Amino acid sequence: MSSSWRALRRRVLTPGVAETSVEKRGFHQKSPAATERLETVGKTFLDGYAHAVEARTAADAEQAIERLPDWLRGFAYEGAGMGLAILDGLPFGRSDNVARLLARPVGAAYQTLIYVGIGWAMARLPRFRWPKARTLDPVLAPLVLDGYGFHQAYFHTARYVDGQYRDPAFPWPGGAHGSYANRAIDQGIGRALWFVCGTDPERVADRIEAFPAERRGDLYAGTGLAATYAGGVTEDELRTLARRAGAHRADVAQGSAFAAFARVSAGIVPAHSAMATQVFCGTTPEEAARLTTELRPVRQDEHELPAYEVWRQRLANEFISLGGVNT
């Protein structure tokens, strides 16, 4: 494929950066610094997307992304996951673009972010073009739904946040644990609330508390992940979120641990992630990542619940037992 065609593909397929403007989205603006951070994250996501859809190979996309500031690269790889999944869903061209990126060493380091990006793509592809769940890691597959939920809450806030919409029969991935899909989507909605509310912990908690009680644990878990991975708050604000989470403090810790795992896996742990992990989990990102790795189920077929949910529950219970959620 010629470079001119790839450049055209980039221009046609890449969303405009204005789509990530906090003002355009109607999100809360807590402060100029918080707004700048969130818009920088959004722009970096689109940079990763654009690099991926224009690149000749996965290695070329990686080379471009690795030139970005280190703490932002995870967002770029999330965007790359979306862009490559869009290419896989087109009726022409290769259908293994995501698989080729995941097969590279960097794919292992950023696998969780790339999976989330696949979910973004699903929100924009017709259902018959969605990836087959059997082609994905069976433990991590719900992260795709997390990405889908984030996209819907970010771009369709009135319906998914204000209206608290839930698809009564979400079709993917189906199977014995198909009913879990909405819980994974809620985790993505919780992540998006960090952006919708402009990193304001009081507003985030107010939004979550407006949802039915049975959805709040998953929403708080997503928020804990976003607060840890993206940052944008002081230590006092983190403690405010932990306090407001109340009975769901362990869910916040679980989400924070997942973020720490993603950061440590990539070898890039910014100060804001270390601070959040200490507040939410009562430990370092490295220790939270170690526990996350240690407690991961080996196989899906060992459990009645989805292995992903077993993993989350093990982590939440671990932080309760360690006392990290009581500080």
HELIX and SHEET records of a PDB file:
HELIX    1   1 SER A    3  LEU A   13  1                                  11    
HELIX    2   2 VAL A   17  THR A   20  5                                   4    
HELIX    3   3 VAL A   22  ARG A   25  1                                   4    
HELIX    4   4 PRO A   32  GLU A   54  1                                  23    
HELIX    5   5 ALA A   58  ILE A   65  1                                   8    
HELIX    6   6 ASP A   70  LEU A   72  5                                   3    
HELIX    7   7 ARG A   73  GLY A   89  1                                  17    
HELIX    8   8 ASN A   97  LEU A  102  1                                   6    
HELIX    9   9 PRO A  105  ALA A  109  1                                   5    
HELIX   10  10 GLN A  111  MET A  122  1                                  12    
HELIX   11  11 ARG A  127  ARG A  129  5                                   3    
HELIX   12  12 ALA A  133  THR A  135  5                                   3    
HELIX   13  13 PRO A  142  PHE A  155  1                                  14    
HELIX   14  14 THR A  157  THR A  157  1                                   1    
HELIX   15  15 ALA A  158  ASP A  162  3                                   5    
HELIX   16  16 GLY A  178  TYR A  180  5                                   3    
HELIX   17  17 ALA A  181  VAL A  196  1                                  16    
HELIX   18  18 PRO A  201  GLU A  209  1                                   9    
HELIX   19  19 ALA A  213  ALA A  230  1                                  18    
HELIX   20  20 GLU A  235  ALA A  245  1                                  11    
HELIX   21  21 GLY A  246  HIS A  248  5                                   3    
HELIX   22  22 ARG A  249  ALA A  266  1                                  18    
HELIX   23  23 ALA A  271  CYS A  281  1                                  11    
HELIX   24  24 PRO A  285  GLU A  294  1                                  10    
HELIX   25  25 GLN A  300  GLU A  302  5                                   3    
HELIX   26  26 ALA A  307  LEU A  322  1                                  16    
HELIX   27  27 GLY A  324  ASN A  326  5                                   3    
END                                                                             
